[in-house]
């Protein structure tokens, strides 16, 4: 009997891959398969660490705002479908000098799209958020749409919803290679070869190690976060305390206490170590990083004990311009890659999963993702 429904594989069921499976399962009766070297919710990829920031007034550029607004709607839908508590919206502060480029870009997003916000002087912000103090020369912009996500819960929720709708998930089944076929692509695992009409490739920090992606300018970098005990935990309650991104000479992000006790801090002011492999992540912070983070906590987060109680290290794939890559894999016309989100992709994962489904099912998407096209790294057309 002739098969009429397409067969689609998602390789890598992490942040974006799980959302691609979920989106596909909601829109088609295709034969959908997900392959992962581990299992959804594991701590080996780039999405671990208990919390992730969601924000709409985006310092990385206002071209992301429509994608983020769609993501907000999709996070709500995934919560409703799964019953999981995934996104808590308590606002997000961007703190820094008024003329700092990050602050100016956030303002540009707000002005262009009319985003709900407040601009606070240092005095106003100190009165409102005494546990997140400003210096006299700084301002704070409060993005009312921002909040904190639970990444492991979200990945598991998306994967489980996809399975409920009939998707097949191959746990602990690493994909060893990909090859082009006459009408699609072949996925090779330890169990043999399987041919699909289309493959969605979401390799996360393993992307630079894949021969199929060798022509893409990707590097693996380590992101290390530290948790500090809150002296007064209710101050940092995720229902009331905003996420924080501080710009300037000492730059970091700070997360509410989603566990009710500790606050996660991620330093942005030091270079992130480059790794030759995503499997080389060190669980021990360098003395330089440890000193800088503890100093930042003492200076800017007085409500925390400055001695960390937990360390988390993760890898992610980075591009030269710090923007992700979404498009066709060179030499594999039936493979779409989504990777290189450079440490700021998780909040956008539901939208990128929708984009992946669009490209697999329709060959195009209505989302504006030109700034993520692989061809920007090779204008002569070597990449597409």
Secondary structure, DSSP 4 states (H G I P E B T S, - for coil): ----S-EEEEE--SHHHHHHHHHHHHH---EEEEE-SS-TT-SSSSS-SS-EEE-SS-TT-GGGHHHHHHHHHHHHHHHHHH----EE---EEEEEETT-HHHHHHHHHHHHHT--EEEEEHHHHHHH-TTS---TTEEEEEETT-EEE-HHHHHHHHHHHHHHTT-EEETT----EEEE-SSSEEEEETTEEEEESEEEE--GGGGGG-GGGTTS-EEEEEEEEEEEEBTTGGGG-TTTSPEEEE-SSS-EEE---TTSSEEEEEE-SSPPPEES-GGG--SS--HHHHHHHHHHHHHH-TTB-SS-SEEEEEEEEEETTS--EEEEETTEEEEEEEE--TT--GGGHHHHHHHHHHHHHTS--SS--GGG-GGGG-TTTT--
